[in-house]
Amino acid sequence: LHRVDRRQRQMCIRDRSNPERFEIWRTMLAQILENNRNEIDEFAVMTFSVGTNWWREGFVANTPENVAALMRFTDGLALEGATDVGAALAEASSPTWLEGRKVYNTYLLSDGAATWGEADAHAIAKRWASAGGNALFAYNTGIPGGATGFLTKLARDSGGAVFSVVGESEVPAASVAHRARPWEIESIEYTAGTDLMLEGRPRMLFPGQRLTLVGRGNPAASTPVTLTLRQGEETRRIDTTIGRAMSSELAARRYGQVAVDQLEDLVTATRPQAVAFARHFRVTGRTCSLVMLETDDDYARAGIGLTEEQDAALVARTEGGKTVAGALAQMGKRLGDPKLRVLEELSLSLIHI
């Protein structure tokens, strides 16, 4: 937990199932405390599955002895059961043992897979903001599984970030990446392409944070890319270049994955485009799934494959980034409203019956 007048930290630690990922979380936990001891005076730690459990109900001093005791505690954690991320963040935003409202940062050491309770990232982010939750930091291990988009949404809306930790060798740098003031991403300029999108739609940029930029076009090596950043009244331009141009069929699908993730995040307003993009780029998710039938006649009877030309035409004339921006402007405050979400889902169900 991080307050303006006194530095404190809170971390939520719990991985759903992967032992390799969990070992990275344990290492992250120890190094965040050890490498930031000059600014983290006190800390509190909570573990969670479908319920929540505080290691100790209250803040403890960030001493080597307390960190060692915490690590002994994590040695006994069992990786089993479902995960209620929404309930964990609700408790983290307003601990039952904490009197009064404090301002603090939170570190979520989890794959973000909500398998129990509330799973709508918009609703959880809205609840986090209403409870006064401050910046939330999460970490992407690169290990398959989990819900990176879910973590990105929570971090983006809280003014935090998702940092890359691909293996234990990157833990030391990631453990201190949050310490620098972030810059707000205002715009991206790239003359050799259109429909530019950043994976996860990050709003803030921290030192050490990785950005994945996708778009349409045929970039050549050394093509310039310019990011315009803002921090308060100060504006900064960062110029970089495409390091290497490589032709691959996977490039188009990578663009499709990023576009589908963002369109499906706002699916009540973007369903036609989300479905077309998902089918065209063969991306499974909330709107489309894979199916295998016995014969060509079975596919014909089911109407599968008959929309390929229509999908290709819709994708060709639709810019994913502009569609997402328009949907955000259209939906506005409706995002995260449980009642409106249920009504919209019922409406969509009736349409497709």
C-alpha positions as CSV (number, residue, x, y, z in Angstrom):
1,L,0.0,0.0,0.0
2,H,1.5,3.4,-1.0
3,R,0.4,6.6,0.8
4,V,1.6,10.0,-0.1
5,D,2.8,10.8,3.4
6,R,4.0,7.3,4.4
7,R,5.0,4.5,2.0
8,Q,3.3,1.2,2.4
9,R,2.6,-1.6,0.0
10,Q,0.0,-4.3,-0.3
11,M,0.4,-7.4,-2.5
12,C,-2.1,-10.0,-3.5
13,I,-0.5,-13.3,-4.3
14,R,-2.2,-16.4,-5.7
15,D,-1.7,-18.4,-8.9
16,R,-4.4,-20.7,-10.1
17,S,-2.6,-23.8,-11.1
18,N,0.8,-23.4,-12.7
19,P,3.7,-24.3,-10.4
20,E,6.3,-22.6,-12.6
21,R,4.3,-19.4,-12.7
22,F,3.9,-19.6,-8.9
23,E,7.6,-19.8,-8.3
24,I,8.0,-16.6,-10.3
25,W,5.3,-14.9,-8.1
26,R,7.2,-16.0,-5.0
27,T,10.5,-14.6,-6.3
28,M,8.7,-11.4,-7.4
29,L,7.1,-11.0,-3.9
30,A,10.5,-11.3,-2.2
31,Q,12.3,-9.0,-4.6
32,I,9.7,-6.3,-4.6
33,L,10.1,-6.0,-0.9
34,E,13.9,-6.4,-0.8
35,N,14.7,-4.1,-3.8
36,N,12.3,-1.3,-2.7
37,R,13.1,-1.4,1.0
38,N,14.1,2.3,0.9
39,E,10.5,3.3,-0.1
40,I,8.4,0.4,1.2
41,D,8.3,0.8,5.0
42,E,5.4,-1.5,5.7
43,F,3.5,-4.1,3.8
44,A,0.5,-6.5,3.9
45,V,-0.1,-9.6,1.9
46,M,-3.3,-11.4,1.1
47,T,-3.7,-14.8,-0.6
48,F,-7.0,-15.9,-2.3
49,S,-8.9,-18.6,-4.0
50,V,-12.7,-18.4,-3.7
51,G,-12.1,-16.7,-0.4
52,T,-9.4,-14.3,0.9
53,N,-6.8,-14.8,3.6
54,W,-4.5,-12.2,5.0
55,W,-1.1,-13.4,6.0
56,R,-1.3,-11.0,9.0
57,E,-4.2,-8.6,9.6
58,G,-2.2,-5.4,9.6
59,F,0.9,-3.8,8.2
60,V,4.3,-5.2,9.2
61,A,7.7,-3.6,8.9
62,N,9.6,-4.4,5.8
63,T,12.5,-6.1,7.5
64,P,14.6,-9.1,6.3
65,E,13.1,-11.1,9.2
66,N,9.5,-10.4,8.2
67,V,10.2,-11.1,4.5
68,A,11.8,-14.4,5.5
69,A,8.7,-15.3,7.6
70,L,6.4,-14.4,4.7
71,M,8.4,-16.7,2.3
72,R,8.1,-19.5,4.8
73,F,4.4,-19.0,4.8
74,T,4.2,-19.1,1.0
75,D,6.0,-22.4,1.0
76,G,2.9,-24.0,2.5
77,L,0.4,-22.6,0.0
78,A,-1.5,-25.2,-2.0
79,L,-2.4,-24.5,-5.7
80,E,-5.9,-25.8,-5.8
81,G,-9.5,-24.6,-6.1
82,A,-11.1,-21.8,-8.1
83,T,-10.1,-18.2,-8.1
84,D,-12.4,-15.2,-7.3
85,V,-10.3,-12.3,-8.4
86,G,-13.2,-9.8,-8.0
87,A,-13.6,-10.7,-4.3
88,A,-9.9,-10.5,-3.7
89,L,-9.7,-7.0,-5.2
90,A,-12.8,-5.9,-3.3
91,E,-11.1,-6.9,0.0
92,A,-7.8,-5.4,-1.1
93,S,-9.4,-2.1,-1.9
94,S,-10.9,-1.9,1.5
95,P,-9.3,-4.3,4.0
96,T,-11.7,-5.4,6.8
97,W,-9.0,-4.7,9.4
98,L,-8.0,-1.2,8.1
99,E,-9.7,1.8,9.7
100,G,-10.2,4.8,7.6
101,R,-9.3,5.2,3.9
102,K,-5.7,5.0,2.9
103,V,-4.1,5.6,-0.5
104,Y,-1.9,2.8,-1.6
105,N,-0.6,0.8,-4.6
106,T,-1.4,-2.8,-5.1
107,Y,0.6,-5.6,-6.7
108,L,-1.5,-8.4,-8.1
109,L,0.6,-11.6,-8.5
110,S,-1.9,-13.7,-10.3
111,D,-2.6,-15.0,-13.8
112,G,-5.9,-13.0,-13.7
113,A,-8.1,-16.0,-14.5
114,A,-11.4,-15.4,-12.7
115,T,-13.0,-18.8,-12.4
116,W,-15.4,-17.9,-9.6
117,G,-17.6,-14.9,-8.8
118,E,-17.6,-11.7,-10.9
119,A,-15.6,-12.1,-14.1
120,D,-16.4,-8.8,-15.9
121,A,-13.2,-6.7,-15.9
122,H,-15.2,-3.5,-16.4
123,A,-17.4,-4.2,-13.3
124,I,-14.3,-5.1,-11.2
125,A,-12.4,-2.0,-12.4
126,K,-15.4,0.2,-11.6
127,R,-15.8,-1.2,-8.1
128,W,-12.0,-0.7,-7.6
129,A,-12.3,2.9,-8.6
130,S,-15.3,3.6,-6.4
131,A,-13.6,2.1,-3.4
132,G,-10.7,4.5,-3.8
133,G,-8.2,1.9,-5.2
134,N,-5.0,3.4,-6.4
135,A,-2.6,2.1,-9.0
136,L,-2.6,-1.6,-9.6
137,F,0.5,-3.4,-10.9
138,A,0.4,-6.9,-12.5
139,Y,3.0,-9.1,-14.2
140,N,2.8,-11.2,-17.4
141,T,5.1,-14.3,-17.2
142,G,4.5,-15.3,-20.9
143,I,3.5,-18.8,-19.7
144,P,0.4,-20.0,-21.6
145,G,-2.9,-19.6,-19.9
146,G,-4.3,-16.9,-17.7
147,A,-6.1,-13.8,-18.6
148,T,-3.6,-11.1,-19.7
149,G,-6.4,-8.9,-21.1
150,F,-8.2,-9.0,-17.8
151,L,-5.0,-7.8,-16.0
152,T,-4.3,-5.1,-18.6
153,K,-7.8,-3.7,-18.2
154,L,-7.5,-3.4,-14.4
155,A,-4.1,-1.9,-14.6
156,R,-4.9,0.5,-17.3
157,D,-8.0,1.9,-15.6
158,S,-6.3,2.3,-12.3
159,G,-3.2,4.1,-13.7
160,G,-1.0,1.1,-13.1
161,A,0.7,-1.2,-15.6
162,V,1.4,-4.8,-16.6
163,F,5.1,-5.6,-16.7
164,S,6.7,-8.4,-18.6
165,V,8.5,-11.1,-16.5
166,V,9.5,-13.8,-19.0
167,G,11.5,-16.0,-16.6
168,E,13.2,-15.3,-13.3
169,S,16.1,-13.5,-15.0
170,E,13.7,-10.5,-15.6
171,V,12.4,-10.4,-12.0
172,P,15.0,-7.9,-10.7
173,A,14.2,-5.3,-13.3
174,A,10.5,-5.8,-13.1
175,S,10.5,-5.5,-9.3
176,V,11.5,-1.8,-9.5
177,A,9.8,-0.9,-12.8
178,H,6.9,0.7,-11.0
179,R,9.0,3.3,-9.2
180,A,9.4,5.8,-12.1
181,R,6.5,8.2,-12.8
182,P,4.5,6.9,-15.8
183,W,3.9,8.8,-19.0
184,E,0.5,9.0,-20.6
185,I,0.4,7.7,-24.2
186,E,-1.1,10.5,-26.3
187,S,-0.6,9.2,-29.9
188,I,1.4,7.0,-32.2
189,E,2.6,8.1,-35.6
190,Y,3.6,5.5,-38.3
191,T,3.7,6.5,-41.9
192,A,4.0,3.0,-43.4
193,G,0.7,1.6,-42.0
194,T,-2.8,2.3,-40.8
195,D,-5.2,1.1,-38.1
196,L,-2.5,1.1,-35.4
197,M,-3.4,-0.6,-32.2
198,L,-1.3,-1.3,-29.0
199,E,-2.0,-4.7,-27.5
200,G,-4.0,-4.2,-24.4
201,R,-4.8,-0.5,-25.1
202,P,-2.4,0.7,-22.4
203,R,-2.8,4.4,-21.3
204,M,0.4,4.7,-19.4
205,L,4.0,3.9,-20.2
206,F,6.5,2.9,-17.5
207,P,10.2,2.3,-17.9
208,G,10.9,-1.3,-18.8
209,Q,7.3,-1.8,-20.0
210,R,7.0,-3.6,-23.4
211,L,4.6,-2.4,-26.1
212,T,3.3,-4.5,-29.0
213,L,2.2,-2.4,-31.9
214,V,0.1,-3.9,-34.7
215,G,-1.5,-2.4,-37.8
216,R,-2.0,-2.8,-41.6
217,G,0.8,-2.2,-44.1
218,N,4.1,-3.4,-45.4
219,P,6.8,-1.8,-43.2
220,A,10.4,-1.8,-44.3
221,A,13.3,-2.0,-42.0
222,S,14.2,1.4,-40.3
223,T,10.7,2.8,-40.9
224,P,10.2,5.4,-38.1
225,V,7.7,5.1,-35.3
226,T,7.0,8.1,-33.1
227,L,5.2,8.0,-29.7
228,T,4.0,11.2,-28.1
229,L,3.9,11.0,-24.3
230,R,2.6,13.5,-21.7
231,Q,3.5,13.9,-18.0
232,G,1.6,16.8,-16.5
233,E,2.4,19.8,-18.7
234,E,5.5,18.2,-20.2
235,T,5.3,16.5,-23.6
236,R,7.9,14.2,-25.0
237,R,8.3,12.5,-28.4
238,I,10.1,9.1,-28.6
239,D,11.4,8.1,-32.0
240,T,12.3,4.6,-32.8
241,T,12.4,2.4,-35.9
242,I,11.3,-1.0,-37.1
243,G,14.4,-3.1,-36.4
244,R,13.8,-5.8,-39.0
245,A,11.2,-6.4,-41.6
246,M,10.1,-10.1,-42.0
247,S,7.3,-11.5,-44.1
248,S,5.2,-14.0,-42.3
249,E,1.6,-15.3,-42.5
250,L,1.6,-15.1,-38.7
251,A,1.8,-11.3,-38.8
252,A,-1.8,-10.9,-40.1
253,R,-3.1,-13.3,-37.4
254,R,-1.2,-11.4,-34.7
255,Y,-3.0,-8.2,-35.9
256,G,-6.2,-10.2,-35.8
257,Q,-5.7,-11.4,-32.3
258,V,-5.1,-7.9,-31.0
259,A,-8.1,-6.5,-32.9
260,V,-10.4,-9.3,-31.7
261,D,-9.4,-8.9,-28.1
262,Q,-10.3,-5.2,-28.2
263,L,-13.5,-5.7,-30.1
264,E,-14.7,-8.5,-27.9
265,D,-14.0,-6.4,-24.8
266,L,-16.8,-4.2,-26.0
267,V,-18.8,-6.9,-27.7
268,T,-22.3,-5.5,-26.9
269,A,-21.5,-2.6,-29.2
270,T,-19.1,-4.3,-31.7
271,R,-20.5,-7.8,-32.1
272,P,-20.8,-7.8,-36.0
273,Q,-17.2,-6.6,-36.3
274,A,-15.9,-8.9,-33.6
275,V,-17.5,-11.9,-35.1
276,A,-16.2,-11.0,-38.6
277,F,-12.7,-10.4,-37.4
278,A,-12.6,-13.6,-35.3
279,R,-13.8,-15.8,-38.2
280,H,-11.6,-14.1,-40.8
281,F,-8.4,-14.4,-38.7
282,R,-9.4,-17.7,-37.1
283,V,-9.3,-16.4,-33.5
284,T,-11.3,-18.2,-30.9
285,G,-12.7,-16.3,-28.0
286,R,-15.9,-14.9,-26.6
287,T,-17.7,-14.8,-30.0
288,C,-16.3,-17.7,-32.0
289,S,-15.1,-21.3,-31.3
290,L,-13.7,-24.1,-33.4
291,V,-15.8,-26.9,-34.8
292,M,-14.8,-30.1,-36.7
293,L,-17.5,-32.0,-38.7
294,E,-17.3,-35.2,-40.6
295,T,-18.0,-34.2,-44.2
296,D,-18.2,-31.1,-46.5
297,D,-22.0,-31.6,-46.6
298,D,-22.1,-31.2,-42.8
299,Y,-20.3,-27.8,-43.1
300,A,-22.7,-26.8,-45.8
301,R,-25.8,-27.7,-43.8
302,A,-24.5,-25.8,-40.8
303,G,-23.7,-22.7,-43.0
304,I,-20.1,-22.8,-41.9
305,G,-17.7,-21.2,-44.4
306,L,-20.4,-19.5,-46.4
307,T,-19.6,-16.1,-44.8
308,E,-15.9,-16.0,-45.7
309,E,-16.3,-13.4,-48.5
310,Q,-18.6,-11.2,-46.4
311,D,-16.3,-11.4,-43.4
312,A,-13.3,-10.5,-45.6
313,A,-15.1,-7.5,-47.1
314,L,-16.2,-6.3,-43.6
315,V,-12.7,-6.6,-42.3
316,A,-11.2,-4.8,-45.3
317,R,-13.5,-1.7,-44.8
318,T,-13.3,-1.7,-41.0
319,E,-10.5,-0.2,-38.9
320,G,-10.4,-2.0,-35.6
321,G,-8.9,0.9,-33.7
322,K,-11.6,3.4,-34.8
323,T,-14.3,0.9,-34.1
324,V,-13.1,0.4,-30.6
325,A,-12.8,4.1,-30.0
326,G,-16.3,4.6,-31.3
327,A,-17.7,1.9,-29.1
328,L,-16.0,3.3,-26.0
329,A,-17.6,6.7,-26.7
330,Q,-21.0,5.1,-27.3
331,M,-21.0,2.9,-24.2
332,G,-19.5,5.4,-21.8
333,K,-20.7,4.9,-18.3
334,R,-22.6,1.8,-19.2
335,L,-19.4,-0.3,-18.9
336,G,-19.3,-2.1,-15.7
337,D,-23.0,-1.7,-14.8
338,P,-24.2,-5.2,-13.9
339,K,-27.9,-4.6,-14.6
340,L,-27.3,-3.1,-18.0
341,R,-24.9,-5.9,-18.8
342,V,-27.5,-8.6,-18.0
343,L,-30.2,-6.7,-20.1
344,E,-27.8,-6.4,-23.1
345,E,-26.8,-10.0,-22.9
346,L,-30.5,-11.1,-22.7
347,S,-31.3,-8.9,-25.7
348,L,-28.4,-10.4,-27.7
349,S,-29.6,-13.9,-26.7
350,L,-33.1,-13.2,-27.9
351,I,-31.8,-11.9,-31.2
352,H,-29.8,-15.0,-31.9
353,I,-32.4,-17.6,-30.9
